[in-house]
Amino acid sequence: MALQKLQFRPGVNRESTNYANEGGYYSSDKVRFRSGYAQKIGGWTNSSNTGDTYDGVARYLWNYVTTDGLNLMFVGTNQKVYMELGGDYNDITPLATTTSLTVNPFTTEASTRNIFVKATAHGLSLGTYVSFSGATTLTVGGSPLVINGEYEVVSVPGTDTFTIFSPSINVSAVTGGGSNVIGTFDINAGNAVYTSQVGWGGPPWGAGGWGSSTPQGVPLRIWSAFNFGNDVIFAERGGEIYYWTNDTATWARAVTLATKANTVAKVVTTATWASGATTITVSDATGINTGSVVTATGIPTGTYVLATWTGGSAVPLSAAATASGTLSSVSFSYAGRHVPREVNLVIDSAINDFTIAMGATPYDPTDFTTAFDPLLVRWADSDNPWEWVPEVTNQSGEQRLSHGSYIVASDNSRQELLIWTDTAIYSMQYLGPPFVWGFNLLDQDISIISQNASRTVNNVTYWMGLDKFYAYTGRVETLPCTLRQFIFSNLNQSQAEQVTCGHNEAFSEIWWFYPSANSTVNDSYVIYNYLEQSWYYGTLNRSAWAEHSNRSYPLLAFGAQLSYLDTAINSTQTTITLINGASYPESGTVIIDSEQISYSGKSTANPNELPNCIRGVNQTTAASHVINSNVTLTVPNQVLLHEFGLDDDSGPSPQPIAAFIESSDFDIGEGHNFAYVWRILPDLTFAGSTAGTNESPNPNAPNVLLTIKARQNSGSAYNSSSSPYVTATIPIAADQYNGQVYTRIRGRQVAFRVASTGLGETWQVGAMRIDIRPDGRR
């Protein structure tokens, strides 16, 4: 018989049976399609050349360049907020409070690492970071224990007590610290993953993952951010809006936008008042608002205009004057008390630079404590994030949406903003004064799976819904997907808020990372190639993708929240229990002291257990470890440069990226009779490979493993297979390799697979051919 050419359609299709997809591909991992042919994806490396790392799971990245040329990146994790510059992660997490602690607030617990800290009504959550200064050194078992420094809150036994860990096991119980201890507390940490137990604060709107039927629980922390000039405005979902003033010298912490607004003067006028008076008489009240902070000689710092003021020259103050003033200069700030105190997210408009809160506390000049409205859209004045009070002289305003229960997401698209509620999608278009913004309902019964599940490319917005994919091209359309059933039937809906989306411009791809059914973290991805209109999928753990990258390569985040041993373990135990291991991947390698331990099969039912452990891997020695020992991943938390090199260069040494593509079953010949496949004529290229050269630690020539497997019919098992290697010549010639490989395969239908597992290897498949002979059996 003649040679049979193997020509497959681009993309992977799991919407039908294996055999029904004849002529296409059925499964893949770390492979993309370019010009219609499958090729291995690029590698990745740590973007930090200093080896610095960060705490927590990164959920949002924003990369921008300042006017003086600094390439900065906002990194928001569930525990901290950082600004990265030159590979260093600088902590700008807002501070919640600074307080004096009681006398001798620290007590060590013998035989554990626990240090109990007394702090009245501290309000802290697990994972929050606290710092101490002014503490005297404790003596524990004859050794000094310096308390001053930063610690993570590891447990909260009560409203007036929390626990931190000492560097090692405490030999004895000791109380101390002195009478001058100052505690500085970060804003509370959030969850790394969704948890079903109702904890501090509970869910902001009483549900689990978006649209899921999971019990009430605590959502994970998600950030939104953008740069306002050289500064950054950001917000936590269900929290306040924050402002970071560009400071690359001291890296001063961010503050609330309300606090910042209170420091920016809006109007300056003159006023007269008596000492001890709580009302001043102004010469001109134009521009004064309730909540404006008043600054003048004789007026206490922080004094503001009371909410009872309704206009006029007599302005009531929150504090009495300490000295009189006659036609004295008085400054009134923007009203920070009217900045939204709670939002779902913040976004800037591409038109006129508006700061917009999606989901917000409404404006009321007589009330600084209005209730949060999850469907309210509020915006500050154009190019002025301090001004949230609507007046005829500005463009501030608000509009409540009518469809849905809460706003989930928003994205800039074309000359408009798209807003998704849990049941609808709106268009928000700039109209100019006096209406400023107009709102149009685009479609109902529409979903978006998470806050970060959309991307706009070439004026088309793509997003992942709860059960399908969509595109907005001026109208809402369902995006045909050849992997729809496969993806959504293998999705952990309770963790769907983790879904994150990115644009790989060099390859015309939209990526979505999602948690598979048996995972508590993002461990899988699906790709839509909008140029070739094809889909493919694979496995990879990434938690965030920078919406804009100014660093030549896509920026993606990997990481987990540091955990600790819940109990001591010996050198042979194969299941390890952590205090909080929910953000650890389904499989991986951890380090405890100097021992490396691999694990696999971590389940959603027991997220704190690392099962099926192999002890003492990578030339380390299995050992016993004490309770509360640090348990870290071998790959540190980091932002990665993707499409960089060919290998996984995120850890101590480069690791190969295992990649494969497998076809659906196709008939041998006409498929009527059994046939015998006795050789394959490969067609592929190794262009770009470094294996076998001085550029790679792999001394061997690049190769791929070709597997062809046969079966009698679609319902039978594969009864035979053959897996010959195709190897490039040395020195490397991209298109020179063994021209034929021999097989011994019999059947009616076969599947074809190309795979590689070596360092420094890349490849693209062309049009293979197989040589077949009749076998004589029906």
HUJOQUI-V91473 format. One record per backbone hydrogen bond with DSSP energy under -0.5 kcal/mol. NH is the residue of the N-H (numbers start at 0). CO is the residue of the C=O. If there is no record, write none. Layout:
nh-><NH | NH>
co-><CO | CO>
//
This chain:
nh-><3 | 4 | 5 | 6 | 7 | 8 | 11 | 12 | 13 | 14 | 20 | 20 | 21 | 23 | 24 | 25 | 26 | 28 | 31 | 33 | 36 | 38 | 39 | 40 | 42 | 43 | 44 | 45 | 46 | 48 | 50 | 51 | 57 | 58 | 59 | 61 | 62 | 63 | 65 | 68 | 71 | 71 | 72 | 73 | 74 | 75 | 76 | 76 | 77 | 81 | 82 | 83 | 84 | 87 | 89 | 89 | 90 | 91 | 92 | 94 | 95 | 96 | 98 | 100 | 103 | 104 | 105 | 106 | 107 | 108 | 109 | 110 | 111 | 114 | 115 | 116 | 117 | 118 | 118 | 121 | 121 | 122 | 126 | 127 | 129 | 130 | 131 | 132 | 135 | 137 | 139 | 139 | 140 | 142 | 144 | 146 | 148 | 150 | 152 | 153 | 153 | 154 | 157 | 160 | 161 | 162 | 163 | 165 | 169 | 173 | 175 | 181 | 182 | 182 | 183 | 184 | 184 | 185 | 186 | 189 | 190 | 194 | 198 | 201 | 211 | 217 | 218 | 220 | 223 | 225 | 227 | 228 | 230 | 231 | 232 | 233 | 234 | 235 | 236 | 237 | 238 | 238 | 240 | 241 | 242 | 243 | 244 | 245 | 250 | 253 | 254 | 256 | 259 | 260 | 261 | 262 | 263 | 264 | 265 | 266 | 268 | 270 | 271 | 272 | 275 | 276 | 279 | 280 | 281 | 281 | 282 | 287 | 290 | 291 | 293 | 294 | 298 | 302 | 304 | 305 | 308 | 309 | 314 | 314 | 315 | 316 | 317 | 320 | 321 | 322 | 324 | 326 | 327 | 329 | 330 | 331 | 332 | 333 | 333 | 335 | 337 | 338 | 342 | 343 | 343 | 344 | 346 | 348 | 351 | 352 | 353 | 355 | 355 | 356 | 357 | 357 | 358 | 358 | 359 | 360 | 361 | 366 | 372 | 373 | 375 | 376 | 377 | 377 | 378 | 379 | 380 | 380 | 382 | 382 | 383 | 386 | 387 | 389 | 393 | 396 | 398 | 400 | 403 | 406 | 407 | 408 | 410 | 412 | 415 | 416 | 417 | 418 | 419 | 420 | 420 | 421 | 424 | 425 | 426 | 427 | 428 | 428 | 430 | 431 | 434 | 435 | 436 | 437 | 439 | 441 | 441 | 442 | 444 | 445 | 448 | 451 | 452 | 454 | 456 | 456 | 459 | 460 | 461 | 461 | 462 | 463 | 464 | 464 | 469 | 470 | 471 | 472 | 472 | 476 | 478 | 479 | 483 | 486 | 487 | 488 | 489 | 490 | 491 | 492 | 494 | 495 | 497 | 498 | 499 | 500 | 501 | 503 | 503 | 504 | 506 | 507 | 508 | 509 | 510 | 511 | 512 | 513 | 515 | 516 | 518 | 522 | 523 | 524 | 525 | 526 | 527 | 528 | 528 | 529 | 529 | 530 | 532 | 533 | 535 | 537 | 539 | 541 | 542 | 543 | 545 | 546 | 549 | 555 | 555 | 556 | 557 | 562 | 564 | 565 | 566 | 568 | 575 | 577 | 578 | 583 | 587 | 589 | 590 | 591 | 594 | 596 | 597 | 598 | 599 | 601 | 606 | 608 | 609 | 610 | 612 | 613 | 614 | 616 | 619 | 624 | 627 | 628 | 630 | 631 | 631 | 633 | 635 | 637 | 639 | 639 | 640 | 641 | 641 | 642 | 643 | 644 | 647 | 648 | 648 | 654 | 657 | 658 | 659 | 660 | 661 | 662 | 663 | 665 | 667 | 668 | 670 | 673 | 674 | 675 | 676 | 676 | 677 | 677 | 678 | 679 | 680 | 681 | 684 | 685 | 688 | 689 | 690 | 691 | 692 | 695 | 698 | 701 | 703 | 704 | 705 | 705 | 706 | 706 | 707 | 708 | 709 | 710 | 715 | 718 | 719 | 721 | 723 | 725 | 726 | 727 | 728 | 732 | 735 | 737 | 740 | 742 | 744 | 746 | 747 | 748 | 749 | 750 | 752 | 753 | 754 | 755 | 760 | 763 | 764 | 765 | 767 | 767 | 768 | 769 | 770 | 771 | 771 | 772 | 774 | 775>
co-><769 | 2 | 767 | 4 | 5 | 22 | 534 | 24 | 481 | 481 | 16 | 17 | 18 | 20 | 10 | 661 | 661 | 659 | 38 | 36 | 33 | 31 | 762 | 29 | 644 | 646 | 640 | 648 | 638 | 46 | 47 | 86 | 55 | 75 | 75 | 73 | 547 | 71 | 69 | 65 | 63 | 69 | 83 | 61 | 81 | 59 | 74 | 79 | 56 | 74 | 89 | 72 | 87 | 84 | 82 | 87 | 88 | 80 | 80 | 253 | 184 | 184 | 182 | 180 | 177 | 101 | 175 | 115 | 173 | 113 | 107 | 169 | 108 | 163 | 106 | 161 | 104 | 116 | 159 | 118 | 158 | 158 | 152 | 124 | 150 | 183 | 148 | 181 | 176 | 144 | 137 | 142 | 138 | 139 | 137 | 144 | 131 | 129 | 127 | 151 | 162 | 162 | 160 | 157 | 116 | 154 | 114 | 112 | 111 | 171 | 105 | 132 | 98 | 180 | 130 | 96 | 182 | 128 | 93 | 77 | 218 | 217 | 196 | 198 | 208 | 194 | 216 | 190 | 234 | 232 | 230 | 226 | 227 | 243 | 225 | 241 | 223 | 239 | 221 | 342 | 235 | 342 | 339 | 233 | 254 | 231 | 242 | 243 | 246 | 91 | 242 | 240 | 255 | 256 | 257 | 259 | 260 | 262 | 331 | 331 | 329 | 327 | 280 | 324 | 320 | 273 | 314 | 271 | 279 | 312 | 269 | 284 | 304 | 288 | 302 | 330 | 295 | 299 | 291 | 315 | 305 | 310 | 279 | 312 | 313 | 277 | 303 | 276 | 297 | 297 | 272 | 324 | 270 | 268 | 294 | 266 | 292 | 260 | 263 | 333 | 334 | 335 | 238 | 357 | 358 | 357 | 355 | 353 | 349 | 348 | 350 | 346 | 353 | 377 | 344 | 355 | 356 | 375 | 372 | 341 | 370 | 363 | 359 | 371 | 372 | 398 | 356 | 375 | 396 | 354 | 383 | 386 | 351 | 352 | 380 | 383 | 385 | 387 | 390 | 378 | 376 | 374 | 401 | 373 | 419 | 419 | 417 | 415 | 412 | 427 | 410 | 425 | 408 | 418 | 423 | 405 | 442 | 418 | 439 | 416 | 426 | 437 | 435 | 435 | 431 | 431 | 434 | 428 | 426 | 424 | 439 | 424 | 422 | 422 | 463 | 498 | 449 | 461 | 454 | 459 | 456 | 471 | 454 | 459 | 469 | 452 | 462 | 467 | 462 | 476 | 460 | 470 | 474 | 470 | 468 | 477 | 480 | 482 | 483 | 484 | 486 | 487 | 514 | 490 | 491 | 492 | 494 | 495 | 512 | 451 | 510 | 501 | 508 | 502 | 503 | 504 | 503 | 527 | 501 | 525 | 499 | 523 | 513 | 489 | 515 | 513 | 513 | 537 | 511 | 535 | 509 | 526 | 533 | 507 | 527 | 507 | 528 | 528 | 526 | 524 | 522 | 539 | 556 | 556 | 554 | 60 | 547 | 553 | 639 | 543 | 637 | 630 | 628 | 576 | 576 | 624 | 609 | 607 | 563 | 580 | 598 | 596 | 631 | 594 | 591 | 589 | 613 | 587 | 610 | 585 | 603 | 605 | 575 | 608 | 573 | 597 | 612 | 595 | 616 | 568 | 564 | 625 | 562 | 590 | 629 | 588 | 633 | 557 | 555 | 637 | 44 | 553 | 639 | 42 | 42 | 642 | 654 | 43 | 646 | 647 | 655 | 755 | 28 | 753 | 26 | 751 | 23 | 749 | 747 | 666 | 667 | 776 | 746 | 772 | 674 | 744 | 675 | 770 | 770 | 740 | 768 | 679 | 763 | 733 | 685 | 759 | 759 | 697 | 689 | 692 | 696 | 690 | 725 | 754 | 703 | 723 | 704 | 752 | 721 | 750 | 719 | 748 | 712 | 709 | 709 | 707 | 705 | 703 | 724 | 701 | 735 | 728 | 732 | 726 | 679 | 677 | 676 | 674 | 710 | 710 | 665 | 708 | 706 | 660 | 704 | 658 | 757 | 684 | 37 | 682 | 5 | 765 | 680 | 3 | 678 | 1 | 769 | 675 | 673 | 673>
//
